[in-house]
Amino acid sequence: MKSSISKEDYLKIYEMTEDAFTLDFDCGTLCNNICCTVEKESKDGELLEMVLYLLPGEEELFFENEWFDMYYETTDEYEYPDSWNGKVYFVKCSNPPHCNRKTRPIQCRSFPVSPHLDKENKLHLIYDEDDFSYDCPIVSQKMRLSDDFIEKILKMWSMLIEDDLIFDLIKMESEERENNDKDYEMVI
């Protein structure tokens, strides 16, 4: 898959969001960094490692990143938009919860919100209420997020969805939420 977002573009996005904190303090103190350290239990009771997928082109920043272990799956192994073909890269923190904040992937930078496109393709941020095996107090208590965080993450996703592949992914996830009557709450 060839993304229109270059390695240099991702580096600029990383720099822009480096100091975007969800709250006015380290949110990891609320839950002992559970989103960095938890393992997820599969339907058959097997413990699975918590991994994050990388957006198309983002893998270029992780080939020589000592803070994360990287691997890939092919697009036929999971449900992705039809426009996605080939490899999808995943990362796992190699020493959770300690990592170099400057090198966190987009999924970490955005959490606890997710991008959502409404029927008119207007971008919103929603609390990320995917099926986690843990409770994020920010999501469950709908804590007020810092204005700086919201502004920077909204700008980040606005830039990212200019790429057709990323737009297709966010649109697919948004439609699944709508079609499955999945509850979600808008942040903005």
Protein Blocks (a to p, Z undefined) as FASTA:
>chain_A
ZZfbdfklmmmmmmmmmmmcfblcdfklmnoomlmmpccddfkopacdddddddehjlmm
mmmcckbccddddfklpccdfklgcjddddddfbdcbdcfklpcfklmmpccdcdddfko
pacddddfbdcfbdcfklmnopacdfklmmmmmmmmmmmmmpmklmmmmmmmmmmmmmno
pacddfZZ
